[in-house]
Amino acid sequence: MDQIGENYLVFAIACLVLALVMMRLLLRERITLQGSMSYLAFLAVIGLMAVFPKTTTMVANRLGFTLMSNFLFCTAIAALAILHLRALVTLSKVQLRTVVLTQELAMLQEKLDRVAADQTQRRSA
């Protein structure tokens, strides 16, 4: 392996460690599979960029980046932006579902109150 590949090997190992931590959290059911798939995909992309630095440099140069570090930062920022957007979508869905569940609970409570009132009237009559 050339000197460039050895420099990025530590970065690739860090990505692998993060992926293993994510897999452990998945197996212990601390996080959901759906929520972590995009994170693992971005981690894999960044890990592959570290494993194949010459290809990554070629892609970066074709995209107009003169420094490899700028390309890595741009990729990481894009990944974080997409992950943040995904988290916002998930939070919005949870918030809407919470409102629906609260409304359903209120309707069930009202029905229970009516049934209890009907039973009390029947007993007293």
C-alpha positions in Angstrom: 0.0 0.0 0.0 1.3 3.4 -0.9 1.9 6.3 1.6 -1.4 8.0 0.7 -3.4 4.8 1.4 -1.7 4.3 4.8 -2.6 7.9 5.8 -6.3 7.3 5.2 -6.2 3.8 6.8 -6.8 5.3 10.3 -9.8 7.1 9.0 -11.2 3.9 7.5 -10.7 2.1 10.8 -12.5 4.9 12.6 -15.4 4.5 10.2 -15.4 0.7 10.8 -15.5 1.2 14.6 -18.4 3.6 14.2 -20.2 1.1 12.0 -19.6 -1.6 14.7 -21.0 0.6 17.4 -24.1 1.3 15.3 -24.6 -2.5 14.7 -24.3 -3.1 18.4 -26.9 -0.4 19.1 -29.1 -2.0 16.5 -28.8 -5.5 18.0 -29.6 -4.2 21.4 -32.6 -2.4 20.0 -31.4 1.0 21.2 -32.0 2.5 17.7 -34.3 1.4 14.9 -33.1 -0.1 11.7 -35.0 2.4 9.6 -33.4 5.3 11.4 -29.9 4.1 11.1 -29.8 2.9 7.5 -28.9 6.3 6.0 -26.3 6.8 8.7 -24.7 3.5 7.9 -24.8 4.2 4.2 -23.0 7.5 4.6 -20.5 5.8 6.9 -19.9 3.2 4.3 -19.4 5.9 1.6 -16.9 7.8 3.7 -15.1 4.6 4.6 -14.8 3.6 1.0 -13.4 7.1 0.3 -10.7 6.4 2.8 -10.0 2.9 1.5 -9.7 4.1 -2.1 -8.0 7.5 -1.9 -6.8 7.7 -5.5 -10.3 7.1 -6.8 -11.7 9.7 -4.3 -9.1 12.2 -5.4 -10.0 11.7 -9.0 -13.7 12.2 -8.3 -12.9 15.3 -6.2 -10.8 16.8 -9.0 -13.5 16.1 -11.5 -16.0 17.8 -9.3 -13.8 20.9 -9.1 -12.2 20.4 -5.7 -8.5 21.3 -5.6 -7.9 20.0 -2.0 -9.0 16.5 -0.9 -9.8 17.8 2.6 -12.4 20.3 1.1 -14.0 17.4 -0.7 -14.2 15.3 2.5 -15.6 18.3 4.4 -18.2 18.9 1.7 -19.2 15.2 1.7 -19.5 15.1 5.5 -21.5 18.3 5.6 -23.9 17.0 2.9 -24.3 13.7 4.8 -25.0 15.6 8.0 -27.5 17.8 6.3 -29.3 14.8 4.8 -29.3 13.0 8.2 -30.7 16.1 9.9 -33.5 16.4 7.3 -34.3 12.7 7.9 -34.4 13.3 11.6 -36.8 16.3 11.1 -39.1 14.2 8.9 -39.1 11.5 11.6 -39.8 14.0 14.4 -42.6 15.5 12.4 -44.2 12.1 11.9 -43.9 11.3 15.6 -45.4 14.7 16.5 -48.4 14.2 14.2 -48.9 10.6 15.4 -48.8 11.9 19.0 -51.6 14.4 18.2 -53.7 11.7 16.6 -53.2 9.3 19.6 -54.1 12.1 22.0 -57.3 12.7 20.1 -58.1 9.0 20.0 -57.5 8.7 23.7 -59.8 11.6 24.5 -62.6 10.1 22.4 -62.1 6.7 24.1 -62.2 8.5 27.5 -65.4 10.2 26.6 -67.0 6.9 25.5 -65.9 5.3 28.8 -67.4 8.2 30.7 -70.7 7.8 28.8 -70.9 4.1 29.4 -70.1 4.6 33.1 -72.9 7.3 33.3 -75.4 5.0 31.6 -74.6 2.2 34.0 -75.0 4.5 37.0 -78.4 5.7 35.7 -79.6 2.1 35.1 -78.6 1.1 38.7 -80.3 4.0 40.2 -83.5 3.5 38.2 
